Amino acid sequence: MLVTIMIMLTVLFALYNIFDMSIRVFSFGNDKVEAVENARLGLEKMEREIRAAYPYDKTDNSAANDYLFPPGGFTSNSITFGNDSDGNRKIDSANEQITYTMSGNSLRRNSLPVVEFVKANGLTFEYLGAKDCTPGTFLCPQSSEIDISVVRIKLEIEIDRGNLGKRTQTLTTDVDLRNRDN
C-alpha cells in the first residue's frame, strides 16, 4: 500500500509540474501577444497621422513657413506636427496640432493615453533624409526640419507580471512624409 501511494504521489507530482509548465508557457505567449498588439496599435496610429502631417502654412510658398514641425517640435523622444482638419491649408489652431510623447509608462497623444505598458525611454524618433549622406547610404540623420523625409519610430512595450517576469517587445517602423514639397 505504501509503495502504491508513493508511486501515485510521484505520478501526481509529475502531472502537476507538466500542468504548471503549460500554464506558464501559455501565460508567456499571451503576454507576448498583448505586448505586440499594444505596440502595433500605437505604431499604426502614429504612422497614419505622421504620414498625413501637413505644412504649417501651405498658402505661403516661402520655405520659411513651409515647416512640417514647429521649431523645436521634433526631438528623439517626442514629436509635434499638424494635420489640417478644417481644410484652410493652415495649421492655425491647437486642435490641429498633434504631439506624441511619453508620460510615465504610457504613450500619449496630446496628453491623452494611447498605449500603456511602454518601457521607460521606450519611445524614440529618428529623423532621416537623403541630404548630405555619405556615398552608399540611402538615409542618414538630419538636424534640419526641411531635410527630413522619413521618421523612424521605435516603440518598446514591457509587460511586468510580477513573479512570472517581464515580457518586452520592440517594434520599429519608417514613416515617409507624404505632404512634403521637397
SULGITA-V808304 format. One record per residue. N is the residue number from 1. RES is the residue in one small letter. PSI is psi as a letter, one per 20 degrees, with the letter a starting at -180 (999 if undefined). OMEGA is omega in whole degrees, -180 to 180 (NA if undefined). NEAR is the number of other ideal C-beta (glycine too) atoms within 12 Angstrom. Layout:
((N | RES | PSI | OMEGA | NEAR) (N | RES | PSI | OMEGA | NEAR))
//
This chain:
((1 | m | g | 179 | 7) (2 | l | h | 179 | 8) (3 | v | g | 179 | 9) (4 | t | g | 179 | 10) (5 | i | g | 179 | 11) (6 | m | g | 179 | 12) (7 | i | g | 179 | 13) (8 | m | g | 178 | 14) (9 | l | g | 179 | 14) (10 | t | g | 179 | 14) (11 | v | g | 179 | 14) (12 | l | g | 178 | 14) (13 | f | g | 178 | 14) (14 | a | g | 178 | 14) (15 | l | h | 178 | 14) (16 | y | g | 179 | 14) (17 | n | h | 177 | 14) (18 | i | g | 179 | 14) (19 | f | g | 180 | 14) (20 | d | g | 179 | 15) (21 | m | h | 180 | 14) (22 | s | h | 176 | 14) (23 | i | g | 179 | 15) (24 | r | g | 179 | 19) (25 | v | g | 178 | 15) (26 | f | g | -180 | 15) (27 | s | g | 178 | 21) (28 | f | g | 179 | 21) (29 | g | g | 179 | 17) (30 | n | g | 178 | 18) (31 | d | g | 178 | 27) (32 | k | g | 179 | 25) (33 | v | g | 179 | 18) (34 | e | g | 179 | 25) (35 | a | g | 180 | 33) (36 | v | g | -180 | 25) (37 | e | g | 177 | 21) (38 | n | g | -179 | 35) (39 | a | g | -178 | 38) (40 | r | g | 180 | 23) (41 | l | g | 179 | 25) (42 | g | g | 179 | 36) (43 | l | g | -180 | 37) (44 | e | g | 180 | 21) (45 | k | g | 179 | 27) (46 | m | g | -178 | 38) (47 | e | g | -179 | 30) (48 | r | g | -177 | 20) (49 | e | h | 179 | 32) (50 | i | h | 179 | 39) (51 | r | h | -178 | 26) (52 | a | j | -179 | 24) (53 | a | q | -169 | 39) (54 | y | q | 176 | 34) (55 | p | q | -174 | 34) (56 | y | h | 178 | 33) (57 | d | n | -178 | 23) (58 | k | i | -180 | 24) (59 | t | h | 178 | 17) (60 | d | o | -175 | 17) (61 | n | j | 179 | 12) (62 | s | q | -178 | 14) (63 | a | h | -177 | 18) (64 | a | h | -178 | 13) (65 | n | i | -176 | 22) (66 | d | l | -178 | 25) (67 | y | p | 178 | 33) (68 | l | h | -179 | 43) (69 | f | q | 175 | 35) (70 | p | r | 178 | 25) (71 | p | p | -179 | 15) (72 | g | j | -177 | 13) (73 | g | i | 177 | 27) (74 | f | p | 177 | 36) (75 | t | r | -178 | 23) (76 | s | i | -179 | 19) (77 | n | j | 173 | 25) (78 | s | q | 180 | 29) (79 | i | p | 176 | 40) (80 | t | p | -180 | 32) (81 | f | r | -179 | 38) (82 | g | q | 171 | 36) (83 | n | p | -177 | 29) (84 | d | n | -177 | 26) (85 | s | h | -178 | 19) (86 | d | i | 174 | 14) (87 | g | j | -179 | 13) (88 | n | j | 178 | 16) (89 | r | k | 177 | 21) (90 | k | q | 171 | 22) (91 | i | n | -171 | 34) (92 | d | j | 178 | 21) (93 | s | q | 179 | 15) (94 | a | h | 179 | 14) (95 | n | h | -178 | 13) (96 | e | i | 176 | 28) (97 | q | p | -179 | 28) (98 | i | p | 178 | 35) (99 | t | p | 172 | 33) (100 | y | p | -180 | 42) (101 | t | r | 177 | 29) (102 | m | q | 172 | 32) (103 | s | o | -175 | 22) (104 | g | c | 178 | 17) (105 | n | k | 179 | 23) (106 | s | q | 173 | 26) (107 | l | p | -176 | 40) (108 | r | q | 173 | 26) (109 | r | o | -176 | 29) (110 | n | l | 178 | 23) (111 | s | j | 176 | 17) (112 | l | p | -177 | 15) (113 | p | p | 177 | 22) (114 | v | g | -178 | 29) (115 | v | p | 175 | 40) (116 | e | r | 177 | 25) (117 | f | k | 177 | 33) (118 | v | p | 180 | 37) (119 | k | q | 176 | 30) (120 | a | p | -175 | 19) (121 | n | k | -176 | 16) (122 | g | j | 176 | 32) (123 | l | o | 178 | 39) (124 | t | q | 176 | 29) (125 | f | p | 174 | 37) (126 | e | p | -174 | 26) (127 | y | o | -171 | 33) (128 | l | q | 176 | 27) (129 | g | r | -177 | 29) (130 | a | i | -176 | 20) (131 | k | p | 177 | 22) (132 | d | k | 177 | 15) (133 | c | q | 175 | 17) (134 | t | q | -179 | 11) (135 | p | p | 179 | 8) (136 | g | i | 178 | 7) (137 | t | q | -179 | 13) (138 | f | g | -178 | 14) (139 | l | q | 176 | 23) (140 | c | q | -179 | 22) (141 | p | q | -179 | 24) (142 | q | q | 177 | 26) (143 | s | i | 178 | 18) (144 | s | p | -176 | 19) (145 | e | h | -175 | 33) (146 | i | h | -178 | 25) (147 | d | i | -177 | 26) (148 | i | p | 176 | 35) (149 | s | i | -180 | 31) (150 | v | p | 174 | 29) (151 | v | p | 177 | 42) (152 | r | p | -178 | 32) (153 | i | p | 176 | 39) (154 | k | p | -178 | 28) (155 | l | p | 179 | 39) (156 | e | p | 179 | 32) (157 | i | p | 179 | 36) (158 | e | p | 179 | 29) (159 | i | p | -178 | 32) (160 | d | o | -180 | 19) (161 | r | k | 176 | 19) (162 | g | c | -177 | 10) (163 | n | i | 176 | 8) (164 | l | i | 176 | 19) (165 | g | r | -179 | 15) (166 | k | q | 176 | 21) (167 | r | p | 180 | 28) (168 | t | q | 176 | 26) (169 | q | p | 179 | 29) (170 | t | p | 176 | 24) (171 | l | q | 180 | 31) (172 | t | q | 176 | 22) (173 | t | q | 174 | 26) (174 | d | p | -179 | 25) (175 | v | o | 175 | 34) (176 | d | p | 179 | 21) (177 | l | o | -172 | 34) (178 | r | h | -172 | 20) (179 | n | k | 178 | 26) (180 | r | q | 176 | 29) (181 | d | h | -177 | 18) (182 | n | 999 | NA | 19))
//
